[in-house]
């Protein structure tokens, strides 16, 4: 389930897939192999292009290596799916983060990756470039032990993703967060200070009691998400709402009008 399926040419059929690939060992080039199992292992982001003339045939490519492309010292585990959004330069933004629901005690920093694919339908010749201001090599740093708790979602120019960071003593719980970063530069995309607009005075996230779910968007454009700390009667923390600080129709314009009588 951890993949992003994209209809690149808008013909109704999926053309490209982005998905994490994880091994339970380090690559042989780093002194690992099948005989040396490591938990967690190593994760890469891969890309697959569909042959539209033969939909069962794929071309595979390594899309992003956290060490070679991201400059990290390891390839952190990625459990949740990537998400995508078109940029004004015609390239496709691809976003994903580290984290797993099976381990909250790694003592390792979490990361969120933001890059652009120059040729989404091509798995043989394409360029992956970091999105400007989203961290060195497109790597946005999270906290130690902080990891995603659901798939990221892009809406109205903002990438939303929930995380959880346990306290040093796991018995004391931890901190949940819902991030909202602008898709093109990772600046704050939510109006956290109530000024009516999202700008540099806002925070990159809002804190959540317990674990946060992934978001869903209502037909009115409200961003909704749940929390693991909901009260027994459902009166508190059952649904949290965020009002989009950006115009979801920004950049669109009417090209025709027809009246029918």
Secondary structure as UniProt FT lines:
FT   STRAND          3..6
FT   TURN            8..9
FT   STRAND          16..25
FT   HELIX           28..30
FT   TURN            34..35
FT   STRAND          37..50
FT   TURN            52..53
FT   TURN            55..56
FT   STRAND          58..64
FT   TURN            66..70
FT   STRAND          83..86
FT   TURN            88..89
FT   STRAND          92..97
FT   TURN            101..102
FT   STRAND          109..117
FT   TURN            120..121
FT   STRAND          128..130
FT   TURN            132..133
FT   HELIX           136..138
FT   STRAND          139..144
FT   STRAND          147..148
FT   STRAND          153..155
FT   TURN            156..157
FT   STRAND          158..166
FT   HELIX           170..172
FT   STRAND          174..182
FT   TURN            183..185
FT   TURN            200..201
FT   STRAND          205..208
FT   STRAND          216..217
FT   TURN            219..220
FT   STRAND          222..225
FT   TURN            228..229
FT   TURN            232..233
FT   STRAND          240..243
FT   TURN            248..251
//
